[in-house]
Amino acid sequence: MPYVAPVKDMLFVMNELAGLADVVAYPSYAQAGVDVDLAPAILEESAKFTQDVIAPLNWPGDQNPSSWKDGVVTTTPGFKEAFEQFAAAGWQGVVHPVEFGGQALPKLIAAACFEMVHSASLSFALCPMLTDGAIEALLTAASPEIQAQYVPNMISGEWTGSMCLTEPQAGSDLSMVRSKAIPEGDGTYKIFGTKIYITYGEHDMAKNIVHLVLARTPDAPEGVKGISLFVVPKLLVNTDGSLGERNDVHCVSIEHKLGIKASPTAVLQFGDHGGAIGYLVGEENRGLEYMFVMMNAARFAVGMQGIAVAERAYQKAVQYAKDRVQSRDLDGSAGPVAIIHQPDVKRMLMTMRAYTEASRALAYYAAAANDAQHAAPDEGQRKASQAVYEFLVPIVKGFSTEMSIEVASLGIQVHGGMGFIEETGAAQHYRDARILTIYEGTTAIQANDLLGRKTVRDGGATARVLSQKIAQTEKELLASSSADAQAVLKQLKIGRAAFEDTVAYILANAKSDTKAVYAGSFAYLRLSGLVLGAWQMARSLLAAERLRDSDPAFYHAKITTARFFAENLLPQASALATSIIESGHSTNALEVEQF
Amino acid sequence: MPYVAPVKDMLFVMNELAGLADVVAYPSYAQAGVDVDLAPAILEESAKFTQDVIAPLNWPGDQNPSSWKDGVVTTTPGFKEAFEQFAAAGWQGVVHPVEFGGQALPKLIAAACFEMVHSASLSFALCPMLTDGAIEALLTAASPEIQAQYVPNMISGEWTGSMCLTEPQAGSDLSMVRSKAIPEGDGTYKIFGTKIYITYGEHDMAKNIVHLVLARTPDAPEGVKGISLFVVPKLLVNTDGSLGERNDVHCVSIEHKLGIKASPTAVLQFGDHGGAIGYLVGEENRGLEYMFVMMNAARFAVGMQGIAVAERAYQKAVQYAKDRVQSRDLDGSAGPVAIIHQPDVKRMLMTMRAYTEASRALAYYAAAANDAQHAAPDEGQRKASQAVYEFLVPIVKGFSTEMSIEVASLGIQVHGGMGFIEETGAAQHYRDARILTIYEGTTAIQANDLLGRKTVRDGGATARVLSQKIAQTEKELLASSSADAQAVLKQLKIGRAAFEDTVAYILANAKSDTKAVYAGSFAYLRLSGLVLGAWQMARSLLAAERLRDSDPAFYHAKITTARFFAENLLPQASALATSIIESGHSTNALEVEQF
């Protein structure tokens, strides 16, 4: 089924909720000529490209995945050409600096563009997404020489990047990384080790692959503080920039996966033939710190993947529900009607829609905070925005991906028996989405991050800031005379109370009753996503009430969806608060051998 | 991974919650020599067979599914032999009458046996499950001649059965069935039409296939009251009982599915070469009524499939969580520990376990009610039990299957990246489970049934009966002095109130505000499952407190799991009640073109 980018909703969110006008006014963007009128033009261009070029590759990529033979990975037919077009059109460089060939646009605009790429094909999008992360890490920590050598070729799309973190014994726990980096005395290192789950770790879509590899130098301390980051190109780069010999890194297999089958997931062997030549990025033993820069960007991006696949599943389900005629309308119509008229089908479609719109709104809001963190002229605003962004990243990642599995599953359900037939395509989204809560940090990792680093560490300060923002929105809802605003207000107050109660419980008990509190970390993340998502939807409602006359059908839908979110989905927040506060001990009470 | 049947929990539920002693005392069972001591022996036998013979076929069935060539379907290697053993051991006849070769055991015992078959392989189990349904329909409505001709051969496993309901335009809405049955004047009919999604509609595991087919006679009224049921054997049966010519029913293809790949899902073409010979079952135009007998049995069985796949996914996740060493314990241990020590992993495993145990308890309780409905000596008890059973069937079907998708998804999550690799096997459960909320009536169909036929039609009488039973359990909890009982009591009261408020809302508004009420049907089903599941878990807790000293570890686990269910999962009931009562209008508020 064709994909139609939801440009209208994207622009609504950017303008009315995420403050695009403020973002483009930051000096670095304003000076580069970015303004609010640029956004629609860029989004339309991105929509056209993703709809026409990438989206048609999604199903073929599932049916004819990447394949491995003798160390060579061949991607799905059409992927290589599409990536060439993608790079040629400048999409790889959207957020990157102009001096390296990028366009230096705000993350807010880039988020919308990338959402479209992900919707068009999660598998395809992973290649530029990982390359983005690698570029960001190099720009953060690498020497000017390394930057000059690699970054322009990555932004131009001639080379791609990979993130080589995981090893068989080191997944969520990177302190267990064992790959070795032996200094050669000439400034280079020889890298040895096995890396697994390396997305686009080998492929035929670019001339070179720039692996960013975590490894330990011989005298490094144990644990996370002894890990360094290295650039290990697939093909060595000569001093004149031309490509030289094959480096000693080889793809020994790719995985047979549940979904995102077109994207090759490689097992990479470093140094089996004498050692792969690697170049240190930044300082020794600070690798994990640098990697976190790239990982934060990647986590945000994976959250966008959740929203993107949810959007695509929703569009497909709506189409089927409009086409499929079955059973009478409950209002007593004579003959059978399209199933979209059945209340439970509407319940499913509204759930899919409301989750997707709320998650999009929250993610774009976070993107704008990230832009403010980097580009706002006022230091206080930069710091405040950073705190908000860092609080939101695990929620964008964790909440949007968890909901995407539910949404993709509802997408199958709307299709009935057809949904279970692979050719229908709904099942692909259900399979593809299932990786999103796992890679770039499982939901548990996000939840621990939110609870520990983002809530307890600052004594709940950022959580309180967000709570106050919600309270402000409640005041605006109160000022509106509409029944819709009052209905949303009623639930939002309850939701905020659940959030505040939970934060208070966490702060009071995290040290004294650690395991019980962390047993609620997942529920806390989900609760936060629901309350903050409902808040964004409430803001949507207020904006839609202001703008209503200019486009009644669109704004009526925004208002209704906001109300549905508040009345149907947000009530779960209170249940989650109860479970967090009540069930910490029973969760931990069984001994290992009792399972 | 090997499957280990949870015989201990099954027997606990049968004896302590479902009243096995009462069931076996009903005259028809007592006279046949069934007693409580028979159950462990049968369950151990079933465990041995399913673990050793069927379970090893599950993964090969996924990798090497049934295949179609020129109308012939070849099942996964080993399936034919396993089915022969299954039938030879008498498992097909567990619940069926002795005079046809069955063992006439209570459904309560059969439910446990079949749970094991489903856990061992959902795909395999579908063949005897559909055969069971076909036997039940024939025993309900067919003439003694037809019964004598078909049933013994089906119970012996020489022949299998299929249910041919769905057509391309008639899925959830069987009123749209178009297949034709033309009387030949000699008592037989010629059947014409296309049937889709026919599980084991063609295969090589038995000598003959007995298709039960819905079709319309020429002068039948429109809609559901003009549908008749026919027996259409794949091979015609001679008067001496030997197999005769091939009937005009042919498998033109099988589906390429997301899961349960080993079970062939056939498209059957009836009558393309002159007409398939069919024999009327019961009276003309009463086909749907007969089919519902078979469908109720099938719906209960699909609910058991949900429990079964959840159990298997749970066992697999526990094993991995015990084996996988990663990260330190939050209690500050020196080195990395098995991930089962992490609170969020415990949260996932406890969720999987609690859902599975609660759903099993509720299903077995329902099975005992079905036994009482048929075999209790007192007519009042039979009628009361029937009402309870019929109320519970859509919950057993809908709740157990919806939770199974969540549990299978958690099973992947516990495995982290490994869960996404097909060879691990966790993904198979996630794919297999996804059909369970669709076939034999989607969750929406179950929810409508629960809300309309089972709640509104009797003015909430059965709902009130169940509510009073819960209140009685609350009294027993109050009488217990334990903190566990008090904690469960607190949540159960809240849950019961949510159930009662919802029923009151439904009864008050179902006629005046139909679409709004039905928008909450799914949530009502889920709420009912949570509250009734929590009730069974509370009864588990009380029994476990009584029995505690005889097996401290087992009963401590039962108590803890009951408390976890009440504190962690049950609180959702209140949220669902809110969404039912508040969101009916916003669910329905968008016009079709606004989606």
Interface residues (C-beta under 8 A of the other chain):
Chain A: T166 Q169 A170 G171 S172 D173 S175 M176 I196 Y197 E255 H256 K257 L258 G259 V318 A321 K322 V325 Q326 S327 L330 D331 P336 A338 I340 H341 Q342 P343 D344 V345 K346 R347 L349 M350 R353 I405 S409 I412 Q413 G416 G417 G419 F420 I421 E422 E423 A427 Y430 R431 R434 I435 T437 I438 Y439 T442 T443 A444 A447 N448 A487 Q491 T514 K515 A516 Y518 A519 G520 S521 F522 A553 H556 A557 T560 T561 R563 F564 E567 N568 L569 P571 Q572 A573 S574 A575 L576 T578 S579 E582 S583 S586 T587 N588 A589 L590 E591 V592 E593 Q594 F595
Chain B: T166 Q169 A170 G171 S172 D173 S175 M176 I196 Y197 E255 H256 K257 L258 G259 V318 A321 K322 V325 Q326 S327 L330 D331 P336 A338 I340 H341 Q342 P343 D344 V345 K346 R347 L349 M350 R353 I405 S409 I412 Q413 G416 G417 G419 F420 I421 E422 E423 A427 Y430 R431 R434 I435 T437 I438 Y439 T442 T443 A444 A447 N448 A487 Q491 T514 K515 A516 Y518 A519 G520 S521 F522 A553 H556 A557 T560 T561 R563 F564 E567 N568 L569 P571 Q572 A573 S574 A575 L576 T578 S579 E582 S583 G584 S586 T587 N588 A589 L590 E591 V592 E593 Q594 F595
